[in-house]
Amino acid sequence: MLIDVHAHFHHAGGQRADWAERNASRLRAGEQIGITRHVASILGSWGRTSPTYFPSPADVTTGNNALLDLMRAHPDRIAGYACVNPNYTAHALGEITRCLELGMIGIKLAASRRANDPLLDPIAELAGARRVPVLHHIWQHRRTEWPGQEASDATELIELAHRHPAVPFILAHIGGGGDWRYTLDALAGVDNVHVDLSGSGVDRLMLESCVSRVGVGRLLWGCDITMCTGLAKLRHLENMLPPEGLEQVRWRNAATIFPPGSFAAG
């Protein structure tokens, strides 16, 4: 079994005219890599009708509906995160509840609000009540403000994790840019924050440092946008980890934080 904990798909209401082919190509690549399940999100309209990281409630719902359609079309291959904008608290809570009841298995938070903001507490409380993980977009050591987003780094996600110790948080794309060493040092002893290995970065010693500083039991394999770098990391993991450790990263760690039975069909 191989679970991609950080996948993305597109839909007709987004920016790409070739959205259907991009979705199909991801599934084809997944077959070649050996991915059992793509755990995915759709970020609203991907910026077409409201900002990517500040999507309107209507765009949030449209994107989640498109993902639900993909889940129905590929029930054994695609699972979903309910992606919400926490700036609209009532809508976010209602949308999470709706999507979980329709079969999604987690919550996705992008860069709509800083991770340590109290506005995220109701969402984390709901995640704890429903026993689902929260995947949070992270910039590895944010040194400045970035336009069009409220980017968070590990220290801010850790504050949220400390306030909600029963909730499993997934720190997004350790290879997505920035100083990943800073992130790994910050995560020492924060047992409910798990590291998503995705992102286009394939720096020397990145994976070795993840194992030595965080531990193999909190690492989750994923691709994000660039599946080729996900494959490269998988091949490196195959050479650096013993079989039991590799199995943990490929799927067992994910199976412990998502709802029971989420990947049974795989």
C-alpha positions, 0 to 999 in steps of 0.5 A: 500500500502507498498513500499520497497524503498531499494530492491536488485535483482541478475542476471546470471552475478553476484556472485550467482549460485542461483540467480534466487531462491534468486530473487523468494524468495524475491518476495515470502517474499514480498507477505507475508509481504504485499509489493506492490512494490519493488523499486530495483537496481542491483549493476553491476556484484556484484563484479564478473567481476569488483569491486562491488562499482567501476563497469565497464560501461559494468557491470553497463549496464548489471546489469541495463538490468537485472533489466529492464528484471525483471521489464518487468516480474513483472510490478506491483511488481518491479520498478527500480533505474538506478545504475551508477558509477559516475566516468564514467560521460558520461556513467552514464548520458547516462545510467540514461537517457536510463533507465528512458526512459525505465521505471525506476523511480530513480537513485542509487549511491553506494560507487563509489565516495564521495557524496560531490564530484563535480563529482556527480553534473551532475548526481544530475542536471539530477535527478532534470531535470527528477524529480526523487530521488537519493538513495545514499549508506551511512555509518552512521558516517564514522570514517575511510576509508574502502577498496574497496569503497569511503564510504560517511556519512550524512554530505557529502550527505547533502553538495550535497543536499544543492547544489541541493535543488530541488532534493529529496535524499534518505539517505540509510539504517539508520540501516545499521551500524555505528552511526545513532544518528550522522546521525539524528542530522546532518539531522536537517532542511535538508528537501530534504534528506529523511531517508530510514529505511532499514538495519539489525540494529534494535537498541533500540529507533532507530525508535523513534529517527527517528520520533523525530529528522527527522519527520515522513514526511521524513521517508521511509520504506525499507528492503535492503538485510535483509527482516526480519528486515524490517518486524520487523521495520514495526511491531514496526512502527504499534505500535508506529505511529498513522494510518496517520503517518504509512501510510506516512511511508508505502507509501505516503512519497515515492509517493511524491518523485518518479515521479507521477503515479509510484505506481498507479498500486499498 
